[in-house]
Amino acid sequence: MIEHPLGGEVLVKRDDLSGYGRGGVKTRKIERLFGYMLTKGYNEFITVVANVTNLMHDMVPVLERYNFHWQVFIVDEPQLPTIARKGLFKDVAEKVHFVGPGKLSVASSMIWALFTSLNRKHHPFLVPPSLMHPAGAIGSASGFIEMVDQLEASGISLPSTVFITAASGTTLAGFLIAENILRHAGHLPIRVIGVQVYPGRVHLWILGLIRWTERFLGLRERVPADRIELISSNLYGGFGIYPAKVADLCRQIHVDYDLNIDPIFGGKTWLAMESYLAQRAVSDNRPILYWHCGYTPDWYRLDQLVNQADE
C-alpha cells in the first residue's frame, strides 16, 4: 500500500513478483492454459505474439518442460527492422517464425501451421493472441479472487476500483467474471477499469471472451456488457508508442516507490490511474488498486535496437 500525493491510499497487486519467468499475470494464464492442454491431450501449441512481449519468454520453459511441439508466430507490431526483432527474441529466435504486420499475414500463417500439424498426426491447440481462451481468462479470474481473499484476511478494505492494463483483454475479461461471481456472492462491488494499450475493437474481444468463458464454465449470472470499461486515450497512436512523459513517469515511480513499470504497458495504466485520483469524489474513501501485471525489461533497449539497425 502506498500513499499517493494526489490523495488516498493506493494498493498495488504485485503480480510482477510471481517468481516465474519475467513475472506478471501471464503466469496465471500459462498455468491454466497449459494445464488444460495436458488434461485434454493436446501435444502441439500454435499462437501469435507481438514484437514487444514477455509472454514468449515465459511460455518457452513450460513448452519445453512438457515436450509440447509448438509453432509461435511473431507479428511485426510495432513494426521494427529485422535485426531489432531478432535482438528482442535473441534467446528463442531460432525457434519462432517472424511474420509481417497485419491480420492477413497472421491468419494465413496460423492456418498453414494448423494444416501442417494435422498432417503430422499431431493434436494441435490453436490459441488467439495473449492466450485469449477461457482457460486463460479463468487463470486471470483466480488472481482477482486471490486479491480479494488476501485483503479480507489482512483486514484491509476492498478497493472501489481496480486499474489493469488491457492489450487483448484476456486479463480484464477474467477480472470481470470473477468480480461478477463475488458480487452475486454478497461482496462489495468493485469497478474494474482497463487501460487500452493495443488498438482495435478490444471491447468486442473482451465481451466475446467473457461470453465464451461463461458458457465454458456453465455460469448462469452473466457479466453485463456495460461493465466493460476501457480507457483508450493513452494509446498515443498505436501499440508500443508512448511520449517521453510516460517514460519519465516510469522512472519517477521507480525512485518514489521502488516499482519497475514500463511505458508500453504499465506506465500508461499508472497515468490513467493518476488522472482518476485527481478527479474522484472526496467521499470515495475506499482505496483503489493498481494491478502490477508485469515488467518489460526490453523497453529501454527498443530505441537502441532500432538505432543500431539504422546505422
C-alpha positions in Angstrom: 0.0 0.0 0.0 1.2 3.5 -0.8 0.0 7.0 0.0 -0.3 8.8 -3.3 0.3 12.6 -3.3 -2.9 13.1 -5.3 -4.8 11.8 -2.3 -5.9 8.5 -0.9 -4.5 5.0 -0.4 -3.3 3.1 -3.5 -2.9 -0.7 -3.2 -0.5 -2.4 -5.6 -1.1 -6.0 -6.5 2.5 -7.2 -7.2 2.0 -9.9 -9.9 5.4 -8.8 -11.1 6.7 -10.8 -8.1 5.1 -14.1 -9.2 8.6 -15.7 -9.1 8.2 -17.3 -12.5 9.8 -16.1 -15.7 9.6 -12.3 -16.0 6.6 -12.3 -13.7 3.1 -11.0 -14.1 -0.5 -12.0 -14.8 0.8 -14.2 -17.7 1.9 -16.8 -15.1 -1.7 -17.5 -14.1 -2.8 -17.7 -17.8 0.0 -20.0 -18.6 -0.7 -22.4 -15.7 -4.3 -22.8 -16.5 -4.0 -22.9 -20.3 -1.2 -25.5 -20.4 -2.8 -27.5 -17.7 -6.0 -27.6 -19.8 -3.9 -28.7 -22.8 -2.3 -31.6 -20.8 -5.7 -32.7 -19.5 -7.3 -32.8 -23.0 -4.3 -34.5 -24.6 -3.1 -31.7 -26.9 0.5 -32.0 -27.9 1.1 -29.0 -30.2 0.7 -25.4 -29.3 0.1 -22.7 -32.0 -0.3 -19.0 -31.3 0.9 -15.5 -32.2 2.6 -12.7 -30.2 3.7 -9.2 -31.0 7.3 -7.8 -31.2 7.2 -6.5 -27.7 6.0 -9.1 -25.2 7.0 -11.0 -22.1 4.7 -13.9 -22.9 7.0 -15.7 -25.3 9.9 -15.8 -22.8 7.5 -17.2 -20.1 5.9 -19.8 -22.3 9.0 -21.4 -23.7 10.2 -23.1 -20.5 6.8 -24.7 -20.0 6.5 -25.8 -23.6 9.9 -27.4 -23.3 9.3 -28.9 -19.9 6.2 -30.8 -21.1 7.7 -31.7 -24.5 5.0 -29.8 -26.4 5.5 -29.3 -30.1 5.0 -25.6 -30.8 4.7 -23.0 -33.6 4.8 -19.4 -32.4 4.5 -16.5 -34.8 5.9 -13.1 -34.1 3.8 -10.5 -35.8 5.6 -7.2 -36.8 3.8 -4.9 -34.3 5.0 -2.4 -33.6 6.9 -2.5 -36.8 10.7 -2.9 -36.4 13.7 -3.6 -38.5 14.5 -7.4 -38.7 17.7 -7.0 -36.7 15.8 -5.3 -33.9 13.2 -8.0 -33.8 15.8 -10.8 -33.6 17.5 -8.8 -30.9 14.4 -8.8 -28.8 14.0 -12.5 -29.2 17.6 -13.5 -29.3 17.2 -16.3 -26.8 14.5 -18.0 -28.9 15.0 -16.5 -32.4 15.8 -19.9 -33.9 12.6 -21.4 -32.6 9.9 -18.9 -33.7 8.5 -17.6 -37.0 8.7 -13.9 -37.8 5.8 -12.7 -39.9 4.8 -9.4 -41.3 2.3 -6.9 -39.9 -1.4 -7.2 -40.4 -4.2 -9.7 -39.7 -4.0 -11.4 -43.1 -0.3 -12.4 -42.6 -1.1 -13.8 -39.2 -4.2 -15.7 -40.2 -2.6 -17.3 -43.2 0.4 -18.4 -41.2 -1.6 -19.9 -38.4 -3.9 -21.8 -40.8 -0.9 -23.2 -42.5 0.6 -24.2 -39.1 -2.7 -26.0 -38.2 -2.7 -27.8 -41.5 0.9 -29.0 -41.2 0.3 -30.1 -37.6 -2.7 -32.2 -38.5 -0.7 -33.6 -41.5 1.9 -34.8 -39.0 -0.9 -36.5 -37.0 -0.4 -34.2 -34.1 -3.2 -32.9 -31.8 -2.8 -29.1 -32.2 -4.2 -26.4 -29.9 -4.6 -23.1 -31.7 -4.9 -20.1 -29.4 -5.6 -16.4 -30.2 -3.1 -13.7 -29.1 -2.4 -13.3 -25.4 -3.8 -16.8 -24.6 -7.3 -15.5 -25.3 -9.1 -18.7 -24.3 -11.5 -19.5 -21.4 -8.6 -21.3 -19.6 -6.6 -18.1 -19.8 -9.5 -16.0 -18.6 -10.0 -18.4 -15.7 -6.4 -18.0 -14.7 -6.9 -14.3 -14.5 -10.1 -14.7 -12.6 -8.3 -16.8 -10.0 -5.9 -13.9 -9.4 -8.7 -11.5 -8.8 -10.3 -13.8 -6.2 -6.9 -14.2 -4.6 -6.6 -10.5 -4.3 -10.0 -10.3 -2.5 -9.1 -13.2 -0.2 -5.7 -11.6 0.7 -7.2 -8.2 1.5 -10.1 -9.7 3.6 -7.6 -11.9 5.5 -5.5 -8.8 6.3 -8.4 -6.7 7.4 -7.8 -4.2 4.5 -10.8 -2.6 2.8 -11.5 -3.9 -0.7 -10.8 -1.4 -3.4 -13.5 0.6 -5.0 -11.7 0.5 -8.3 -9.0 -1.7 -10.0 -6.9 -0.4 -12.8 -5.4 -3.1 -15.2 -3.6 -2.9 -18.5 -5.6 -4.2 -21.4 -3.9 -5.5 -24.6 -6.1 -8.3 -26.0 -8.2 -8.0 -22.8 -7.9 -11.6 -21.5 -7.0 -10.4 -18.0 -9.7 -7.8 -17.9 -12.3 -10.5 -19.0 -11.2 -12.8 -16.2 -11.4 -10.0 -13.7 -14.9 -9.0 -14.7 -16.1 -12.6 -14.5 -14.5 -13.0 -11.0 -16.0 -9.7 -9.8 -19.4 -10.7 -11.0 -19.2 -14.1 -9.2 -18.1 -12.3 -6.0 -20.8 -9.7 -6.3 -23.5 -12.3 -6.5 -22.0 -14.0 -3.5 -22.5 -10.8 -1.5 -19.2 -9.0 -1.8 -18.9 -5.3 -2.3 -18.9 -4.2 -6.0 -15.5 -3.4 -7.4 -15.2 -1.3 -10.6 -12.6 -2.7 -13.0 -11.1 -0.3 -15.5 -8.9 -1.4 -18.3 -6.4 0.9 -19.9 -6.1 0.0 -23.6 -2.5 -0.3 -25.0 -3.3 -2.1 -28.2 -5.5 -0.5 -30.9 -8.6 -2.3 -32.3 -12.0 -3.4 -31.1 -10.8 -4.6 -27.8 -14.2 -4.1 -26.2 -15.7 -6.7 -28.6 -12.9 -9.1 -28.0 -13.4 -8.9 -24.2 -17.2 -9.3 -24.5 -16.7 -12.3 -26.8 -14.2 -13.9 -24.4 -16.5 -13.3 -21.4 -19.4 -15.0 -23.1 -17.2 -17.9 -24.2 -15.9 -18.4 -20.7 -19.3 -18.2 -19.1 -20.5 -21.0 -21.4 -17.3 -22.9 -20.8 -18.0 -22.7 -17.0 -21.7 -23.1 -17.2 -22.2 -19.8 -15.4 -25.8 -18.5 -15.1 -25.1 -15.0 -13.9 -23.7 -13.1 -16.9 -21.5 -10.0 -16.7 -23.4 -7.0 -18.0 -21.8 -5.7 -21.2 -21.8 -2.1 -19.9 -19.5 -3.2 -17.1 -16.6 -3.4 -19.6 -14.8 -0.1 -19.1 -11.8 0.8 -21.3 -9.7 4.0 -21.4 -8.2 4.4 -24.9 -6.9 8.0 -24.5 -3.4 6.7 -23.7 -2.8 4.8 -26.9 -0.8 7.7 -28.4 -1.3 6.4 -31.9 -0.6 2.7 -31.6 0.9 -0.2 -29.8 4.3 0.4 -28.4 4.1 4.2 -28.9 4.5 6.5 -25.9 5.6 10.1 -25.3 8.6 11.0 -23.2 6.3 12.0 -20.2 5.3 8.3 -19.8 8.9 7.1 -19.8 9.7 9.8 -17.3 6.8 8.8 -15.1 8.1 5.2 -15.1 11.5 6.3 -13.9 10.0 8.5 -11.2 7.8 5.7 -9.9 10.9 3.6 -9.5 12.5 6.3 -7.5 9.5 7.0 -5.3 8.1 3.5 -4.8 10.8 1.1 -5.9 8.4 -0.3 -8.6 9.6 -1.2 -12.1 7.0 -0.5 -14.7 7.4 0.2 -18.4 5.8 2.9 -20.6 4.5 0.4 -23.2 2.1 -1.3 -20.7 2.0 -0.4 -17.0 3.1 3.2 -17.3 0.0 4.1 -19.4 -2.2 2.4 -16.8 -0.5 4.3 -13.9 -1.0 7.6 -15.8 -4.7 6.8 -16.2 -5.0 6.0 -12.5 -3.4 9.3 -11.5 -6.0 11.1 -13.7 -8.7 9.2 -11.9 -7.2 10.1 -8.5 -7.2 13.8 -9.4 -10.9 13.8 -10.3 -12.5 11.3 -7.9 -15.0 12.4 -5.3 -13.8 13.2 -1.8 -16.5 10.9 -0.3 -14.9 7.9 -2.0 -12.8 6.7 0.9 -12.1 3.1 -0.2 -8.7 2.5 -1.7 -8.0 2.0 -5.3 -5.8 -0.7 -6.7 -3.1 -0.7 -9.4 -2.6 -4.2 -10.7 1.1 -4.5 -11.5 0.8 -7.1 -14.3 4.5 -7.4 -15.1 7.5 -5.5 -16.4 9.1 -5.5 -19.9 12.9 -5.1 -19.4 13.4 -4.6 -23.1 11.5 -1.3 -23.2 14.6 0.9 -22.7 16.5 -1.1 -25.3 14.0 -0.6 -28.0 15.3 2.7 -29.3 18.8 1.4 -29.1 18.0 -1.7 -31.2 16.2 0.5 -33.8 19.1 2.9 -34.0 21.6 0.1 -34.4 19.5 -1.3 -37.3 19.6 2.1 -39.0 23.4 2.6 -38.8 
